[in-house]
Amino acid sequence: MNRLARFAIGTAGAAALLAAPASAFAAQAGPATTTGTTVTTCSYGLQSGLATYACTDVTGDSVAVYGKVALAGPPSPGTPWPPAPKELFTTLSAEVAGGSSLGSVNGHGVFQISTLRFDGFTSTVPCGSTVNATFSVTSYGWGPSPVTVSVPVNC
């Protein structure tokens, strides 16, 4: 791909990120979204220089836990585009509040531009419980700063 094409793609991506509302980058749990009978809830944070999300999909008494990694915003002026690939090491865990662990998984991926999803696990939990899921990302030169999301399981 020639320089002009890369510049055009980078400019279009930066423009799209700049057009995003500031609330899209808030460091709080986002509002739950419902798809049919599934409620998706994500919490946002910055780790290893990237936007990271701890997410859950709750369907009845079934809870799926996963993490996502994306660009945190447009590149700073003078930053090479596209960015160099960044090797990531992840840990995703979940527990029932006041109860047992639902599991923990470690992952590995290489991030460059596209959002990465790190699938965790799906568990059945008692109705009325609260599930706490934590996602952390480590990269060379950057330490983890875990993101946690807490969701009620309202069957």
ZINORSUL-V837129 format. One record per helix or strand of 2 or more residues. SS is the DSSP state (@ for helix, = for strand). FROM is the first residue (numbers start at 1). LEN is the number of residues. Records with the same first field share a line. If there is no record, write none. Layout:
# ZINORSUL-V837129
SS: FROM-LEN, FROM-LEN
This chain:
# ZINORSUL-V837129
@: 3-17, 22-4
=: 33-3, 38-10, 50-10, 62-9, 86-11, 101-11, 116-9, 130-10, 147-6
